[in-house]
Amino acid sequence: MQRRTPRIAEEIEDEFGTVTRYRRHPNGRGLVATDASVDPTAFLAPSVYVESGARVGRSARIHAGTWVDREAVVGPHAEIGAAVHVGAAAVIGEGAHVGSHSRIGARATIGAGARVAQDQQVRDDAVLTGQSEFGAAA
């Protein structure tokens, strides 16, 4: 039996000359770096990027135009709105919700079940505990 290698959908070279290879995720067609881990039950809209070393848990939903940066973690059942940047090494907890057009800083932690309203900026290294709300009308 011949083993099939996943087809590379896109390669991008950064300003330092590092090339990252991406493949399409089967559920939604978002682009996933070949060394990132995305559960097959997660949904990634076609214009989503998941960078090297990032992890996305089961049944997570990530909407159009969102960028999950290097080493970030999106927990199971979390929902990330459209055009969100999840910073490098940030953690979005299980069942958390991040509203569209928000920015989650590097190494920030959004606890399980926490909610971030749309158009918010969570600073680097911030910690939002589980079940908390951040921003107006969260």
N, C-alpha and C positions, 0 to 999 in steps of 0.2 A: 504494500500500500504506500503510495507516494504522499508525503506530508506537504501540505500547501502552506506557503509563507504568506502572511497577510500582505495585501497590496498596499504600497505606499501611495497615499493620496496627494501629499504635498510635502515639499521641503522648503524650509525658510532659513536663511543665513542672517545672523544678527550682526551688530556693528563690530563685534570682536572676531568675526569669521567662523563662529560656531554654527554648524548646521543642525537643525532639529527636524526630525522626520515625524510626520503625522499620518495617522490612518483614520478612516471614517468609522465612527461608532455605529453599530448596527441599529440601535434604537434612537433615531432622530438624525443621524448622519453628522453629528458634531465632530470636530477634529481633535484627536487625542494623540499626544506625543507617544512614540512607541515604548517609552519606558515609564509611562504613567499607568495607573490602574483604575479602570472604570468598570463597575459592576454591570453585567449585561442587562439588568432590569432598570438601570438608570436611563433617563431620557435627556439627550443633549440636542438642542436645536441645531440646525445645519451650520449656523455661523458662530457656534461656541468653540473656544479653544481651551484645551486642558494641557498644561505644560508639563515638562519633565518632572518626574517624581511625585506628581500630584495624585491624590486618590479621591474617588467619588464612590460613595456607598450605594447600597441597594435602594431602588425606587426613588432615588433623588431626582429632582427635575431642575434642569438648568435651561433658561430661556435665551432667546436670540441675542447675539452680540456680546455675550458674557465671556470674560477671560478669567480662567482659574490659573493663577500664577504657579510657579515652581514650588514643589513641596507642600502646597496647600492641601487641606483635607475638607471634603464636603461629606458630612455624615449621612447615614441612611435616612430616607424620607425627608431630607431638607429640600427647600425650594428656594432657588435663586432667580430673581426677576431678570428682565431684559437689561442689557448694557451695564452690567455690574462688573467691577474689577475686584476679585478676591485676591488680596495681596499674597506675596511669597510667604510660605509657611504659616498662613492664617488657618484657623480651624473653625469650621461651621458645624455646630453640633447637630445631633440627631433631631429631626423634626423642626429645626430652626427655619425661619423665613426671612429672606433679605429682599427688600423692595427694589424695584427697577431703578436704574441710574444711580445706585449707591456705590460707594468705594469703601472696601474693607481693608484696613491698613495691614502692612506686613506684620506677621506674628500675632495679630489680634485673635482673640478667641470669642466666638459667639456661642453661648451655652446652649444645651439641648432645649428645644422649645422656645428659645428667645425670638423676638421679632424686631427687625430693623425696618423702619418706614422707608418709603421711596425717597430718592434724592438726599440721602444722608451720607456723611463721611465719618467713618469710625477710624480713629487715629491708630498709628502703629502701636503695637503692644497692649492695646486696650483689652479689657476683659468685661464681657457682658454675661452675667450669670444666667442660668437657665430660667425660663419663664419670664424674663424681664422684657421690657419694651424700650426701644431707642428711637427718638425722634417724634415729632408731632404726628398725631393720628396713626401711630404704629399699630 
